[in-house]
């Protein structure tokens, strides 16, 4: 069973008064919807979708159970699963800012040992820096293939062969109202790159080629 083809083993509760409700993310990686249960999870799904090493993802597709030393049974369903381009899997729990709870830390140790045993990975992911999250949130709005203009993207790669401000290249390519959405799509896919640790603006430095990115 390929876990990326499975639905959540447990539904997410809709709690009145919460600022963020469970929802769905359309994945540019797979062309399918991925469920999430919170804003923190949504951000991590976005990071996975932007990560070039990820080929598929799913929400809570598996639950592991084990017996503790005192005889009690514990079950844990990691928040997200991703398939990496080398064929291995990644299980991921989403944490807020600050230290994780003792409960999650213990479960994380067990999950890490279990995934190592089958050649997978596991980690507890903290939210990215706010500027990075905001930049990717903006670019993700242009992740859909409807913003892909192959001819214009090829021209853009040539126009940004040397680093230059975004707006200068956009004006050279034509009507900025038409060009900028294509450039934002290219920045999402990695055909173009910009320093995402700095706020995106019209004079941000853009260059052709994929930025160096670690795992999501």
Secondary structure, 3 states (H helix, E strand, C coil): CCHHHCCCCCCCCCCCCCCCCCEEEECCCCCCEEEECCHHHHHHHHHHHHCCCEEEEEECCCCEEEECCCCCEEEECCCEEEEECCCCEEEEEEECCCCCCHHHHHHHHHHHHHHHHCCCEEEEEECCCHHHHHHHHHHHCCCCHHHCCHHHHHHHHHHCCCCEEHHHHHHHHCCHHHHHHHHHHHHHHCCEEECCCCCCCCCCEEEECCCCCCCC
